[in-house]
C-alpha cells in the first residue's frame, strides 16, 4: 500500500517574536521544515502545504541550504481544515495511507510513524497521544472542579487514515469544532484508535520550544 505524507505548515511566528514564520526558523543550522520533511523521506510521496505568499521564500531557502528532497508544493487555505483539504485533493489513489503531520514537529521518529501506519485500517484512523502530567481543573465562570487527569491525553501528529476515508471526511463543511484531522474524521462517522506518542515530538510554537528542540535533536 502506498504511503503519502501531507505536511501542513502555515505558521506565522507571532509567538516567536520574529517576522520569520516558525517553520523556517533555524534548528541546528537548517530550517525546521527541512528536518520535518526528512523524517518522511521513506514515503512514496510528500505533499507540502504552504501559504502561497511563502512559496518564493521557501524555494529560496531550498537553494540556500541545498535541499533536494522530492515533494509536491500545494497552496494552503484560510484555515488548517481548508489547507488539508487542498492537499487531499492531490491524492488520487484509493489504496493509499495518508499521514497528516504538522510542519513544526521536526523530531517525530521513523519508528512512531511506522507504528501508526501499521495500525491504520479502513474506517479507522490512528493518532499518537501522550498523557497529561499536570493536574487539571474545569473552570466555568466562577466555579471550578478537579478532573481525573488519568483520562486525558495530549494529541500529536502524524494522524493516519486511508485516503478514501479521510477525503470523504473532508468533504464536510468546515466547523469550528474541528481542531485536528481526527475530529474531522469522527464527525463523519470514523473511529479513532490511539498509540502512545513521544515526548520529543513537540510542536514548535515558542522560542522555548525551539531551544528544547535544539537540545533534543
Secondary structure, 3 states (H helix, E strand, C coil): CEEEEEEECCCCCHHHCCCCCHHHCECCCCEHHHHHHHCCCCCCEEEEEECHHHHHHHHHHHHHCCCCCCCEEEECCCCHHHHHHHHHCCCCCCCEEEEEEECCCCCCCHHHHHHHHHHCECCEEEEEEEECCCCEEEEECCEEEEECHHHCEEEEEEEEEEHHHHHHHCCCCCCCCCCCHHHHHHHCCCEEEEEECCCCCCCCCCHHHHHHHHHHC
